Amino acid sequence: MQKVKVGIVGGAGYTGGELLRLLLIHPAVDLTFVHSKSNANKPVYEAHADLFGDTDLVFTDELNQKIDVLFLCLGHGDSKVFLQENPIDKHIKIIDLSQDFRLHETAGEFVYGLPELNKEKIREANYIANPGCFATAIQLALLPLAKVGKLGDALYINALTGSTGAGQRPSASTHFSWRANNISVYKAFTHQHLNEIGESLAQLQPNFNQNIKFIPERGDFARGIFVSIVLESKDTTEELLQLYKDYYQPHPFTHISDKEIDLKQVVNTNKCLISITKHGDDVLITSTIDNLLKGASGQAVQNMNLLFGLDEKTGLQLKASAF
């Protein structure tokens, strides 16, 4: 089997590290280079100590264009600058994990890379804008309702994220002494992922233009996102569960549970789990993902698999830690 030749730019951070872990064991991948200016000529395991003994790869500051696909694991705003300063050969597909190309006004030739929304477009694309982590968990909780035009006026969302969602560079709100045994709200009603969520929902339900009331929270754990959404519906619980199961039947990573779900079920996997309960006409939808996998690097590999005609699950059949 001819392998897909892969390059990573920005390989020293959390998403770059997760990509390395996935691609090093991916049966259809030849990991050609890992780019990092700040770590050039250092072994990859110096930035990702868990990879000691798994690879002898060394970071480089050179861009090798003898590849099939390039992953950009750069900060928001940096991908656009990188591509302006480093023209990429037309034959190379690009998967960008920043927010630089997610919105219609900035997308250009980039396709929004949520497979549960755009799978066929992704298969035919050259450039993919990987979704945000909050955006992934929230959209997956709402797409089936949008598909049948049943998103109403009131949409209330609370989502708790782990510290890795803030990136690898330390800050006041990621420092252990502050984060441990602590919870806080940030960017209430204004989080940057709201724009991509709104565009995706409107793609399925064109009349959707409601103001989404979204409260993000920082949790005192490392990885994962747990979303709770409250809305109104006249449908029964059974009708809603069937609607969701039918929508996600062709999608191998999103699963609808008849029971309550918890974060540990998805951490270290590319899964999204969704649960639905009703209280009168009020519906509680809970959704949970690993922010670094289904919310970032795992989804990026899922998109790569689709781009190159591989089974969507290749290299992503991962197991959660039960304890």
Stockholm file with secondary structure:
# STOCKHOLM 1.0

chainA/1-323         MQKVKVGIVGGAGYTGGELLRLLLIHPAVDLTFVHSKSNANKPVYEAHADLFGDTDLVFTDELNQKIDVLFLCLGHGDSKVFLQENPIDKHIKIIDLSQDFRLHETAGEFVYGLPELNKEKIREANYIANPGCFATAIQLALLPLAKVGKLGDALYINALTGSTGAGQRPSASTHFSWRANNISVYKAFTHQHLNEIGESLAQLQPNFNQNIKFIPERGDFARGIFVSIVLESKDTTEELLQLYKDYYQPHPFTHISDKEIDLKQVVNTNKCLISITKHGDDVLITSTIDNLLKGASGQAVQNMNLLFGLDEKTGLQLKASAF
#=GR chainA/1-323 SS CCCEEEEEESTTSHHHHHHHHHHTTCTTEEEEEEECGGGTTSBHHHHCGGGTTTCCCBCBSSCCCCCSEEEECCCTTHHHHHHHHSCCCTTCEEEECSSTTCSHHHHTTEEECCHHHHHHHHHHCSEEECCCHHHHHHHHHHHHHHHTTCCCSCCEEEEEECGGGGCSSCCTTTSHHHHTTCCEECSTTTCTHHHHHHHHHHHHSTTCCCCCEEEEEECSSSSCEEEEEEEECSSCHHHHHHHHHHHHTTCTTEEEESSCCCGGGTTTSSCEEEEEEEETTEEEEEEEECTTTTTTHHHHHHHHHHHTTCCTTTTCCCCCCCC
#=GC SS_cons         CCCEEEEEESTTSHHHHHHHHHHTTCTTEEEEEEECGGGTTSBHHHHCGGGTTTCCCBCBSSCCCCCSEEEECCCTTHHHHHHHHSCCCTTCEEEECSSTTCSHHHHTTEEECCHHHHHHHHHHCSEEECCCHHHHHHHHHHHHHHHTTCCCSCCEEEEEECGGGGCSSCCTTTSHHHHTTCCEECSTTTCTHHHHHHHHHHHHSTTCCCCCEEEEEECSSSSCEEEEEEEECSSCHHHHHHHHHHHHTTCTTEEEESSCCCGGGTTTSSCEEEEEEEETTEEEEEEEECTTTTTTHHHHHHHHHHHTTCCTTTTCCCCCCCC
//
